[in-house]
Amino acid sequence: MSLRCHRLMLLTLGLVLSAVSTAQTPAPPPVTRGSLEDMNRALRDLNADGQGVPDIRYVPRPDLGSETTPRTNPPSGRPVAVPKSFRVKEVSLNTPAREGLAMSEAWSQTPSLPAPGPDGRVLYAYGEGLPTLVCAPLRLCVIELEAGERLVGDPQIGDAVRWVVSAARTGGGPGRVATDLLIVKPKTIGLDTALLVATDRRAYYVRLLSRSDRYMARIAFDYSGETERALSSEISRLSQEETAANEPRVALESLDFGYRWRASGRHRAIAPTRVFDDGAKTFVEVSPALSASELPILVLVGPDGKDETVNYRVRGNRFIVDRQIERVALIRGAGRRAERVLIERDRRASPGPQAAQANARASLTTPERP
């Protein structure tokens, strides 16, 4: 074999080995390059969960203008580019919802004026408007509750990621009342959220703001308005108890409905609906439709037919006279246009429910004596 043939065989063998090696090793994929805007978008997408993912990969922007571009779900863990045209749809509000929202916004915008308190406290009147606490990073802000008031459960805050709220207690011990405190700290500036604090006495709703340098060290609450309301309620309760104590005790087994009266025409407006006594007191009931300003007066009619004053009291639509009567009159107005109804004891009527029904009908059926 000549030298030329030997070289030709070696060259052929090298070409074969090169082809086999090329078939087994895949070619590297082409490098996909994007703009700086694409890189920034990929950074935002990869760090959207706040975990700081360092693996920066180019995510091709979908072609939203082409309807023929197929949309495929990316592999698990691959960030998804949110289209710029995406918008969250707001729910529609009906009339009651809009009115309620307006009322709530009006209350939240009602200024709760602060006042200076002891030891650097800023005092807000409890229940009057929305109190505001201004805090700053690296500073402690304190919300002080009423002495002896205890927290019920954990405080609820709108932004639990960028705010830190913890509880503390001061005082206590023999002869002292402990006070619960809330320590509030923002992590950054420009925050605006709300805090709800539930206690065994009341609920607090506080607006929280964060500034860069200015802050409120301590806030507390003035409960004088709540005390006044409680005092007013207690006075009303005592008054009702006193009224109930002064209410006459009625001998129910001795009720006597043996009374009659005469009313016709315009006089019927003040006619009684029922008259009875229990042997010691006389009760004259009129229609509940008569307001306090339209109630007639009650006078005693003497044997000579002249009107005399008599002591009585009014409970609702009922006149109460502390004696038995023979003849009384209900009068409203004065002069010739006055309305008048005469009420007399009817000795012929027997006491009991039948008599009560009879004298209730008499005001409409018995003609007025001329």
Helices and strands as residue ranges (DSSP letters): H 3-24, H 36-46, H 95-108, E 115-116, G 118-120, E 121-125, E 132-135, E 141-144, E 156-157, E 163-170, E 179-186, E 192-198, E 203-210, E 218-222, H 224-246, G 252-254, E 259-262, G 265-270, E 274-277, E 282-285, G 292-294, E 297-301, E 307-308, E 312-315, E 318-321, E 327-332, G 335-337, E 339-345, H 353-365
